[in-house]
């Protein structure tokens, strides 16, 4: 085989002494390929790897000439018990129809000392004319096993599905393992060079999995004691780190410099740098300057100010950090009883959106942040209290990358995971945001409202301080240093690195303990991955057993909700959102309606509160702009049908099993004038509370539904565990999406039944409910209001053909 046809793909270290080299395709010569190392580093040994080692990573390999074995590793799929399932191979080569076909069934075997599931056949049967094919493993129930994030042969198809790729020219014989003459220092990694006459081709020798397991359990950040302050930071590939300190914010250009020392644990592999100064430095300002090699997968720059990732407060997105004594911080309001998940009614809200036009006297600085919002929360007229929700999900309040204090920002570009957002603070240089956020959370709690924080651990904002500590350790990238971008924000945080994972857990614990928050909603949680999310759940429940954990289960890479069914995470339900937007406009089908009303059972949510049902969130058009009859998706001047459809939506949302979530302002028909992405439009996003007066009936209608949902009678719509098979009974109008659902039809949860009838069409309908009409039904609500006093219609006989007007609804209760 000509040497030029075998170029380098990747070279990685498995430890500081040994590693693996991967070629573009199989190397058939008996002698080792012509590769050398730069910087005077020499091989101790270089030899071919066992082919099955590649199979463990890629899902296939060639055991002998002309044969291929596809390999499924059970531990790669903790979301499924593979010991109780039959597994099949499907791909381009069998039309993706291998499920249930004996010819494509995987058998249990031991390979390289590991128990695996494998299928073996002729290599010619598994490749297309191009020599490659996509494939995946599937269970006997039709569940497609996910492709591990670190698989070397991932392939995304035109539908966005992540598959594996089988390449008949890369079957395991393209992999070589090596040992070095002496261990490497992580601060210098040589290149691997292909010597074929021109000597121009090379690839960096990248650290492998061992590198991302490096870490420490030592306390990190600035640690104040009585008469000394210790600083500790993790930077495994740095050559040197200086601590920069100043007592006054005006002294930043002339700080004190102290060289930090690297701990010698395990040849320095722990990556911890530290220094202790004999002075209590509470209130001082600090940052790091990190030196090392730059280029490719390294971004060390000693001129760059690096904000300590464990800084407990920051003056700005650029820093400096503020040294704080944890005794001064104290603890948040820990006495509040967090509601059970199935009892939650959540309102998503933004600090400045809530307070910008709040009808409470305050100055401009207060109206920008925590203090102003606290004053609004404490007001007798506080909007969310009047609405009746018992949980607020605040958009990010961790330090993010707005340039000025005045700049409006959604907050999804995080700069520091421990610091409260400095622009929401009255005096950030004094770290007043710490006490202000504590007081805000306590104020919500006094109102009976739990606080969930929206947190962003899938990417970071600018400046990306963690990149200057170690770009490779903290971010996904290719060997050339090009950052992965499944977040759509320019960089993807490597949450499965040991200290990156610890940073998430430690910062969440900090907000639970220091601020008393009740839980978290994780942005783009697909990029964090199931394994890390499970670790986060375990760790946080040790701190707060009833912590609320919600995942936004998708990213541009994929959707993880199905993998979270066996965990303690709930997930935003985008399918529900799309369904209800269409249903109120008379579109969809009956099966979909039943599925989502029952709480997306099993396929999405294994337990009832695992689905967060919603139709609007911050990063999309407002509800009214999506469904309006007006042109250009501008629902500001709402039509009568828009309003009726909104009432239909409210009835379905609060009657569905799961956790209902509103976007603040939805109850008074908040419009963004059709604008889809308003992430820096404070003028558009600020809540115009005058619309409550413009649409008082709709606001009251939402409040009444929330009160009913949270009432004792509403418990028939709030489920801790799955209801019996006969709990729901559905009836449908002829050839229509109009229908009625009876709750507790089988009497399994007591003597009371509820019936909800809905008509999303533009025509009056009659719904045949037969014998269910027997008994004395009391109407609770219609499509305009809940019925109270003289308006209540109690003890009526409901007709067997239940009349529901166009875009109308009714809610009844009946004692058996």
Secondary structure by P-SEA (a helix, b strand, c coil): cccccccccbbbbcccccbbbbccccccccccccccccccccccbbbbccaaaaaaccccccccccbbbbbbbcccccccccccbbbbbbccccccccccccccbbbbbbcccbbbbbccccccccccccccccccccccccbbbbccccccbbbbccccbbbbbbbcccccccbbbbcccccccccbbbbbbbcccccccccccccccccccccccccccccccccbbbbbbbbccccbbbbbbbcccccccbbbbbbbbbbcccccccccccccccccccccccbbbbbcccccccccccccccccccccccccccccccccccccccccccccccccccccbbbbbbcccccccccccccccccccaaaaaaaaacccccccccccccccccccccccccccccccccccccccccccccccccccccaaaaaaaaaaaaaaaacbbbbbbccccccccccccccccccccccccccccccccccccbbbccccaaaaaaaaaaaaaaaccccccbbbbcccccccaaaaaaaaaaaaaaccbbbbbbccccccccccccccccccccccaaaaaaaaaaaaccccaaaaaaaaacccccccccccccccccccccccccccccccccccccccccaaaaaaaaaaaaaaaacccbbbbcccccccccccccccccccccccccccccccccaaaaaaaaaaaaaaacccccccccccccccccbbbbbcccccccccccccccccccbbbbbbbbcccbbbbbbbccccccbbbbccccccccccccccccccccccccccccccccccccc
